Amino acid sequence: MGQRIDRVDALLREEIGALLAREVQDPGVGFVTITSVEASPDLRHARVWASVIGGPDQRRAALQALERAMPFVRRELGTRLHLKRIPALHVQLDESMARGTRLLRLLDELERGEEPMDLAPGEPLPTPVARLHREGDAAEVDEPGVTPGDEPVSGDVPASPGRRPRPARRPTSRRGPEARGPRPGPRPGKRSR
């Protein structure tokens, strides 16, 4: 059922985005991008995540305009999609792109040696801490498929960059055919064919 819900989510995201771009005439919607839709398993409700370009006031106004447009969008989805039930649409603001842009700006300012201007009062900067190397961490690679300290074994399967080489299949028995000795003859009491 998970794959079905994923397909419905993708279909709803595509159709809602198209409806907002072509059919909704409300200028308050502004520059809105539907980033994802999460429908409940019974398709009664769906969260519509929207990213809005603009300041906090513009985002708030666009979110209110989207809430006003959702009954129209739901009716239109009912005529376009062949679903048993069209979910009730609940709009939520997707802040992930804004947070990512802000983080990139902060990193750029720190890299240039400037004090970040975008910090809220009392908001601390993360303190860099030396991290110990742990098993499973990616190691520096001089040669593709070989990590430092590893020596390639003949028959190793080459790995993609950053991954350890996978060893070739080894025999499952510790004793080879030569260690087993001669094959015993027929057991007593059994007829040979």
Residue pairs with C-beta under 8 A, 6 or more apart in sequence:
1 41
5 39
5 41
8 39
8 43
8 83
9 36
9 37
9 38
9 39
9 46
10 37
11 81
12 37
12 39
12 46
12 48
12 77
12 81
12 87
13 34
13 35
13 36
13 37
13 48
15 77
15 80
15 81
16 34
16 37
16 48
16 73
16 77
16 89
17 33
17 34
19 73
19 76
19 77
20 29
20 32
20 34
20 66
20 69
20 73
23 72
23 76
24 69
24 72
24 73
26 65
26 68
26 69
28 61
28 62
28 64
28 65
28 68
29 62
29 65
29 66
29 69
30 52
30 53
30 54
30 58
30 61
30 62
30 65
31 52
31 53
31 54
31 62
32 50
32 51
32 52
32 62
32 66
33 50
33 51
33 52
34 48
34 49
34 50
35 49
35 50
35 51
35 94
35 96
35 97
36 49
36 94
37 46
37 47
37 48
37 49
38 46
38 47
38 49
39 45
39 46
39 87
40 46
40 87
42 85
43 83
43 84
43 85
43 86
43 87
44 85
44 87
44 88
45 87
45 88
45 90
46 87
46 88
46 89
46 90
47 90
47 92
48 66
48 70
48 89
48 90
48 91
48 92
49 92
49 93
49 94
50 62
50 63
50 66
50 91
50 92
50 93
50 94
51 93
51 94
51 96
51 97
51 98
52 58
52 59
52 62
52 63
52 93
54 62
59 93
63 91
63 93
66 91
67 91
70 89
70 90
70 91
73 89
74 86
74 88
74 89
77 83
77 86
78 86
102 118
105 118
106 116
106 118
106 119
109 115
109 116
109 117
109 118
110 116
110 125
116 125
119 125
138 162
139 147
139 148
140 148
141 147
141 148
141 161
141 162
142 148
144 158
144 161
145 152
145 156
145 158
145 159
145 160
145 161
145 163
145 165
146 152
146 165
147 164
150 164
150 165
152 165
153 165
153 167
153 168
154 168
155 167
155 168
156 165
156 166
156 167
156 168
157 165
157 166
157 167
157 168
158 165
159 165
159 166
186 192
